[in-house]
């Protein structure tokens, strides 16, 4: 029997989306499309569809940790991402576990609010996110609203995004990818990456008439997948920008809703 190729492994620590468009489900589909085996630790169950979140139930910290222990025992990942963590207790538990994995690339998507407007990160959890988890991160990937919370000031221009990325790097010591897809008055979706040395301005034309959710999850999962495959961080971010842009442009219609196309890398 010929020797089979070994797939790299990426871990997502996030919430479940019963509609399949975001969260764990989006992350695993993205990993698979990049030739990466996805493993997961579910932090929260949601009852949601593309229109709204109907209900939400957090996992216990014990089951979150046991999932992590199970994964690392037999399927050690090459890169990790976090998505919706929801509570201060879960964030602290995840941070405590990951402190024992200091060389592992960690992408933190600071999921705070759903596309439909439901708050997905409790206010008191922001302090623990800043104090415990983000100092472990290789990259933080806030969207416009999340970046405003993290830096404490409004962001209204590409120059504001640049300054926010630098502030986040200075405060947290990790690279930042500040996503400007929600900026008003621009023809392109502009993101800024800064790692303390290099700055990248990443842009792609807006796709008009397409309304999707799960773009932030998919974008950060694509970065994580490329890191698991061994790409340097800046290159992983550039590849992920192209990936999410194509996923939006080639989106599918499912039961009358738009769904990102993650079938092609």
N, C-alpha and C positions, 0 to 999 in steps of 0.2 A: 504494500500500500504506500503510495507517495506521501511524503511528509506534508502535513497541512500547515498553512501559514498561521502564525500567531497574531491575533488581532490585539491592538492596544485597547485598554479599558479606560472609560471615563465614568465618573460618579456624579450623579445629580442628587442634591439634598433639597427637596422642594415639596410643594403641595400638589395634590392630584386634581386635575380638571376633568370632570365627568363628560364635558363636551369635546374633549380631545384636542382642543386648539392651543392650549397653553400648558404651563406647569410641567410636571413629570412626563406627561404624554408627549408634549412638544419636544422636550429635551431628548427623550429616547429615540424619537423619529429622526431628529437631527443627527444624533450620534450615528445611528445606523446608516444614514445616507452618506456619511463621511467615512464609512468603513471602520467604525469604532464600536466595540461592544459596550453598551450602556448598562450600568448598574444604578440602583437607586435606594434612597432612604426617604420615605414619605413622612412629611412633617404635619400634614393637614389634609383632611378630606373636604372637598367642596362639592356642593350640588349646584352645578352651573351649566349654562348653555351660552351660545354666542351673544345673547341679549343681556343676561344678568346672572348674578350669584344669588341663589335662593337660600342656601344654608352653608354653614362652615363649622367643622369640628376639628379641633387640634388633636394631634396624637400626644400620648404621654411622653415625657422625656425618657422614660425607661425603654419604650419600644423604639424611639429614635436612635438611642445609643446602641441597642441590640442589633438593629439593622446595620449600623456602621460597623460594629464588631464582626458581624457575619460576612459582610462584603470584604473587609480588609483581611480576614482570615484566609480566604480562598481566591478572591478576585481583586487583588490590590490594584487600584487605579493609577494611571499615569498623570491624571489631572482631575480636579474636582470643581464643581460649581455649586453655588447655593442660589436658591430662588426664594419662594415664600417660606419664611421661617415663623412668622406670625407673633410669637410671644417672646418675652425676655428670657423665660426659662429654657425654651428650645434653643434660642441663640446661644445662651451660656453653655448648654450641654454640647452643642455642635462645636463651639469654640474650644471647650475643654478637650474634646476628643482630637480635634485637628491640631492642637498644640503639640501633640505627640507625633505629628507628621510634618516636621518643619520644612523639608525640602520639596514638598508636593505643591505644584502650581495650583493656586486657588483663585477662582473667578467668583466675585461676589456681585450678584444682581440684587440690589437692595429693594426688593419688591415691596411697595408700600400701599399702592392703590390699584385696583383692577381697572381695566379699560372702561367698565360700566360705572365706575365711581365708588365701588365698595372698598373701604379701608382694609388692607390685608396685612398690615403691620401695626400692632398696638403702639400707641404713643410712647409708653414707658420702655418699649423694646428698642426704640431708636438709640437711647443712651447706651444700652448693652451692645448694640450693633457697632456703635462708634468706639466703645471702649474695649471690647473683647474680640470681635470677629474681624473687623476691617484691618486692625494692625497685623493680622495674619495673611491678608490678601496679597496676591500678585497683581490683581486688577480689580477695580470696582467699576461697574457699568450703569450709572444712574441715567434715567431719562431726565427730561427738563424739570419736571415737578420734583422728582427725587433729589436732583442736584440742588435745587433751591432750598430744600429742607436741610440737606447736608452742609451747605455753605452758609445758609442763613441770610440769603439776599436774592432778590428777583434776577432772573436771567432773561434778557430780551433781545440779544443779538449774538452773532457768532463770536464777537470779541468777548462778550460776557461768558460764553462757553469756554473760551481759551483761558480766561482768568479763573474760572471755576475749576478747570482741570488742574491748573497749577496750585490752587489753594488746597484741593483734595490731596495732591501729591505731597505738599509740604506738611499738611496736618497728619496724614495717615502713613506716609512713607511707602505707598504703593502707587503703581500706575493707575491712571484714570482714563476712562472712555466716556465722555459726556455726550449724550445723544440729543441732538437738536431737532428731531423729527416733529416736535410740537411747536417749534418756533413759528410765529406768525409773520407773514409778509415775504416769505422766501420761496423761490421756485424749486429749490433742491433741499433734500434732507441732509443736513450737515452735522457731522459728528467730529469731536476733537479728541485725539489721543495724546497723552503726555506721560512720559515715564521718568522725568527728571533730566533727561538728556535730549531725547528726540520728541518732536511734536509732529503729528500727522493731522491734516485736514482731510476728512473722508466725506465725499459727497456723491449723491445719486439723485436723479430727477424724481420728483414726487410722482407716484402712480395715481392718477385722478380716478375717482369713482370706485375705488376699492377700499372697503372697510374691514380690516382684519383685527384679530387680537392674538396675543402670543408672540408678537414680534420681538419684544424684549427678551423673553425666554429663549426663543430660537436664536437670536443674535448671540447672546452670551453662551448658549450651548455650542454654537458653531465655533466660537473662540476656544472653548474648552476642548472640543473635539480635535481641533487643529493642534492645540498644545499637547494633547495625548499622543498625537502622531509625531511629535518631536519638533514642531515648528517653533522658532523664536517668537516671543510675544508680539512684537510689532507686525511681523508677517502674519501671525494667526489672526490679529485684529483686521488687517487689510483683507485677508481671504474671507473672514466672516462678514465684512461689510458687503462684499460682492455677493456672498451667499444669501444674505437676508434681502438684498435688493432684488435678486432674481426670484426668491421665494414669493415676494410681494407681487412682482410684475407678472409671474406665471401662476398666480393663485387660482385655486379651483372654486367652483360653486358646489356646495353640498347642502341639500335641502333648503336652497334659497339663501344660504349664507356664504360669505367668502372664507376660504380656508387657505392658509399658506401652503405653497407647494414645496415640500421638503423631499420630494422624490428624486430630485437631481441635485448633486453637489454643486 
